[in-house]
Amino acid sequence: MSHHVINRSKAAKHDHWLVRWTLIAFAVGIMSLLVIGPLINVFYHAFELGVAIWWKALVDPNTLSALRLTIITAVISVSCNLVFGFAAAWAISRFPFRGKALLTTLIDLPFSVSPVIAGLIFVLLFGASGFFGPLLEFANVQIIFALPGIVLATTFVTFPFIARELIPVLEALGPDEEEAARTLGASAWQMFWHVTIPNIKWGLLYGVLLCNARAIGEFGAVSVVSGKIPGRTDTLPLTIEKFYQSFDKVSTASAFAVATLLTGLALITLVFKTYLETKTHQSTQRESVMDA
């Protein structure tokens, strides 16, 4: 009887080979259609007219300016989200307070609001005819159609990523180790650097990685607040759009050439993402063994 039960248990854990291969073929087909196919298409059209056209598009002054602005925007946005994300995650996971559920909901707000709508809101607030427009004009401060507006829009659409990665990590860890460190005489900074950061480092890096990837590729909100001024407020996605909308072969090839920059950044992000997932899994396994 027990042998029969064991065999049925093993059979329940293994689907029929037809089911397995059907699901695998379906997953590979979807990946090929939505990911691998477009990726190959980007590089094919980028080099269709030769390496010279590809290189000319990459060293174009507008492309270099867009690359510089994209990097600056990503660095500032990720830094702001790192501070906000850690503070929000720490408050939500460590302290009971009124409005905790509201704060958690507001963190997810950028996921439910269209980036274009978010950009329009910033224009209505900080544009020349916006709510704060006269005050900003009096102070000679320009936000819309300038770097501050691009950073604001990018920060808004990316700020859930780090907080959302850290909240479950901090809640799972609990405050026990931190309280033990404080009991043993550690200062707040010593507890932070030697206890908290080592415990959350992989989740933190993973959140930063996702936030950076989203910031580099943001189009909708940035297209509204930037004004699309060539050489000044164009990011890489906006530059690709402008090249592509010229509707001639050289400009189209240039658009795909610039797209290879974003594709390369995406592939680098994917490599680091895989590495962090592996390290996180290994860390979880070690903790499970130690707990056992």
C-alpha positions, 0 to 999 in steps of 0.5 A, a space after each residue: 500500500 505504501 509503495 503504491 502511494 509513493 509511486 502515485 506521489 512521484 507520478 503527480 510530480 511529473 507531468 506527461 512528456 507531451 505536456 512538458 514539451 508542449 509547454 516548453 515549445 509554447 514558452 520558447 515560441 513566445 520568447 522567440 516572437 516577442 524577445 529574440 526576433 525583435 532583438 535580431 531585427 534591431 541588429 540586422 537593420 542597424 548594420 543593413 547599410 554597413 558599419 560606416 552608417 552605424 558608426 556615424 549614427 553613434 558619433 553624431 553630436 545629437 546622439 552623444 548629447 542624448 547619451 550623456 543626458 540619459 546617463 545623467 538622468 539615470 544617475 540622479 533618478 536612481 540616487 533619489 530613488 535609492 534614498 526614498 526607497 530605503 527610507 520608505 521600506 524601512 518605515 513600512 517594515 519597521 514602524 507601525 504608524 497611521 497611513 502605512 497602507 496609504 503609503 504602500 498604495 502610493 508607492 505603487 501609483 506609478 504602476 497604474 498611471 500612464 507615463 504620458 499622464 504623469 508627464 502632463 501632470 508635471 507640465 500642469 504643475 511646473 510649466 510656464 502656465 502651470 500652477 507654480 509657473 509664475 513663481 518659477 519664472 519669478 525665481 528664474 528657474 526652469 523645470 519643464 523643457 530642461 534637465 530638472 523636468 526630465 529627472 522629475 518625470 523619470 524619478 516618478 515612473 521609477 520610484 516603486 522599484 527599489 522600495 518594492 524590492 526592499 520591503 519584503 526583504 526587510 519584513 522577512 529579516 525582521 529586526 532581531 539582528 539589528 536589536 541584538 547589535 544595538 544591545 551589544 553596544 553598536 551605534 546606529 551607523 555600525 548597525 546599518 553598515 555591518 548588519 542591515 546592509 549585508 543582509 539586504 545587499 542583493 535585494 538592494 542591488 537588484 532594485 537599483 538594477 531594475 530602476 536603472 533599466 527603467 530610467 534609461 528606457 523611459 519614453 512617455 513621460 520624458 517626451 512630454 516634459 522634455 520639449 524634444 530640443 535636439 542636443 539639449 533635452 533629447 534622451 536616447 529613446 527620443 533620438 531613436 524616435 526622431 531618426 526613425 520618423 525621418 522615413 529614409 533608409 539612412 535615418 532608419 538605419 541610424 535609428 536602429 544603430 542608436 537602438 543598439 546602444 539601448 539594446 546593449 545596455 539591456 543585455 548588460 542589465 540582463 547579465 547583472 540581473 541573472 548574476 544577482 538572482 543567482 547570488 540571492 538564491 545562494 544566499 537564501 539557501 545558505 540561510 536555510 541550511 544555517 537555520 536548519 
